[in-house]
């Protein structure tokens, strides 16, 4: 396990009930990321580094859902059990919680579209904490993790993808592999 540097942060993407087995939009083996993410969260907390947990937080009536012409079944609706973090996810005290996809006209795949309770965007939160490097893991490799990694690179952060802490939707069987390749080619380090 790594020892995080003071200018690094862990960014956890969408480890929510609806994306895990039994949820409304399950990622195969999505729950298998939880022990990996927990180990990273513990290491970052022990080192006094920032831990950020992002999650989808959709209104019940949104263009993101297939019922309104979007791409996805209803998932992670605000204040429902499906939108809750996976019950085994252990977030340290002091973790920053951000939410995305809160408006009925937005998809919001990237954690960089997420805001904390005060409305502060992820990039600003990271900058306020002096973060230069982010470690990213969660669900799903080929959608929200990919979007977060690419946006992190565009925002000037060094980005490290926690490969064993991610799982892919894989609408096409190689989507996850293609997303990892794309992230690496864009400059992300694979850990």
Number of C-alpha atoms within 10 A of each C-alpha: 6 9 10 21 14 16 15 24 26 26 28 28 26 29 29 26 24 26 27 23 15 11 16 16 18 19 21 15 14 24 25 16 21 20 15 18 26 18 15 23 26 16 18 22 20 12 14 15 22 25 27 25 22 28 27 28 24 27 20 17 14 21 19 24 19 12 13 13 10 13 12 15 13 21 24 27 20 17 11 13 14 22 22 19 21 19 11 11 17 15 19 16 8 12 16 18 18 26 24 23 25 19 16 14 13 14 20 20 21 24 32 23 21 25 23 17 10 7 10 13 18 24 19 13 17 21 12 9 14 14 21 16 21 25 22 30 31 32 28 26 31 23 17 24 29 25 20 25 31 21 18 23 18 12 11 11 20 18 26 22 24 20 17 15 25 28 22 25 21 18 9 8 10 12 16 21 14 15 19 22 13 15 25 17 10 14 15 23 16 16 12
